[in-house]
Amino acid sequence: MAAFLELRGVTKKFGDFTALNDVSLEIRRGEIFSLLGPSGCGKTTLLRVCAGFEQPDAGRVILDGHDITDLPPNRRRLNTIFQSYALFPHLTVRENIAFGLRVARRPAAEIKREVGQTLALMQLEEHADKRPALLSGGQKQRVAVARALINKPEILLLDEPLAALDLKLRQRMLVELDNIHDEVGITFIFVTHDQGEAMSISDRIAVMHEGRVEQIGTAAEIYEAPRTSFVAAFIGDTNFFDGQVLGPDTNPDYCQLAIEGFTDIISFNDKRLPTGQLAHLSIRPEKFRISRNPPPPDPFLNRISGTVEEIIYQGTHTNFWVRAGEYRVAVRQPHSRFKLDQEIITWKDAVWLSWHADDGCMLEQYRADDESLLSLPDPDDAHPAPGGTTGTTPPAASGRQRGIAT
Amino acid sequence: MSAASGLPAGQPTAVDNGAQIARRRQRQEWWISLPSVLWLLAFFLTPTLIVLAITFKPADPYGNIGAGWTLDTIRSLGNPNYPSIVWRTIWISVVATVICLVTAVPFGYYMARAPEKRKALLVMLVMVPFWTSFLIRIFAWKVLLHPEGYIHRFLRLFGIVNEGDLLLYNPEAVLLVLVYTYLPFAILPVYAAAEKFDFHLFEAALDLGCNRFSAFSRVFLPSIRRALVTAALVVFIPALGSYVIPDIVGGNASEMIGNKIAQRTFIDRNLPHAAGLAGILTLSTVIPMLIVLGVQRRQARVTVPRRKRGAT
């Protein structure tokens, strides 16, 4: 499908800080496209470049075949939902929603009709004559959406629209936004730092890091086949093992991997990392099988042994922390049947962990000085459950219990 | 109502409690505001009433207030000179207020948008004139505008004024110095409001189709309207009562009510007459203030529904 909104090599610097570094991406008509990343990754700047609030230092913004890079925001057929909603405090809900049409000098009767329809669509009729200060967070957000949608924009830009709401409301508004998208059928660009939001609403997600797009794909693609260590660590939980490519397997899609303390590790190598390359092997906690008896031999099944250090029963699943060599491995065992689908494993048990070669993901090692990765939530404080990136750091190598490359 | 809410009789309902708390808070607030109420009664309202009362007293030849009551002063306020002086006082004050506002709004806006460091510098620059005595600053203007002063000579260089032209002793000079004096008082409230203004609103207006100018007039100005009213009053009221400025840089043709009051008090020694003029001045300040208050109250009613107002 042809690109509807296209960014070509967009770069934006603020002083010495590079907010966007040569970003190129294509957004299709009608999709919900998320920009996902930690704070400071440039996602909001990218949105502001699309809206016209920031002029890129280099690169072009092309909407539906027309170069809009130099157009001011009021001449772009895009509307923004701001994080703070930016409702006009001196106007009522009705006047806020009518604002765009009034500025466009549309006939009064038409404005009245359109505003009435929008109020009904967003279920805001009973609040129409209130000022924004009297509205709840969810209502404010609906007004912000209504105020933008009434202008029938080509694309709706949403800048962390749910960040100001509490958890329950956030989930409800997410569904509401999704319904609105289905109803009006326009393209949404959704900026968020919350992977849950991004994964549940988006058709495609661009994961951003330090002003660059690290990966673009569907939720499943970025979760199951991350292209970089950052994506693997930022989306969901994972275990990183430091290794070196020993050489290709008989099947060139697979390679033998040397990881200290383990033997005979084989992994799917879709990126064709060459022999000798230092690599991370990323394995999601739920990809492991945990058992007290050694699993049956299988050339594609990797097996390591360890000792259970911690068990947290969570109802739908149990989280285990297993000491295996130098690594503290996070394992998540889902329960599909009531306590019957597994042998009872307790503390200090010697166990086997196994995973299929296809379930590991080979990634280039990232720099040890990458601060934004080290500042990810620490799984070891408060909740030793796999949350954020899980610890696999050789304890002797570094005092840090952070689990990212040392 | 306790029956309706299903509570045992005698137990106060939540509504009762809320009303009680509101009443108690009101009583407490009344005590807190008592000192300022007393202050205003003793040093503002009473003197104003005394001055108004003096208007109805006869003047005695020694400059004192005579016994008995008379309407002589009221009749003499019909002096044909007065309407033109009152009119001049009002238009000079109005024009000074408008110029101050028109200057203060872009300046306050610019200050609010300036980087933190420059902001502090700008605030200081606005305040700096206050470090010099008011009188000295007015006299300094006299020196500047004098036929041998820098401004006069500078303008002569470009042929804008001629040798014989006077820059001093006319209403325009009074206006200039009034604007100079009261501009900082107009800038500060505008700046304070602009600082609190959420500039995302500006972006939202651009996003919704406004250009920079219409975003400014549709969103920025309405958002700081309270500050605009404050700034207008802060300039207009002292300008109405100004005495020193027209006395020093103004001439006969630019007298304002303040000058007439001083003249009646110190030269004619006719206190009731001065009091009458002061009464006119007071009324001409109080009336615009009441209008503004009325407008603001009406706006407040539109903003907040009634029941909410009672609770806060």
Interface residues (C-beta under 8 A of the other chain):
Chain A: A51 G52 F53 P72 P73 N74 L78 N79 T80 F82 S84 A86 L87 F88 P89 H90 L91 F99 G100 V103 A104 K130 R131 A133 L134 R147 A148 N151
Chain B: D198 H200 L201 E203 A204 A205 L206 D207 L208 G209 C210 N211 S214 R218 V219 P222 S223 R225 T303 V304 P305 K308
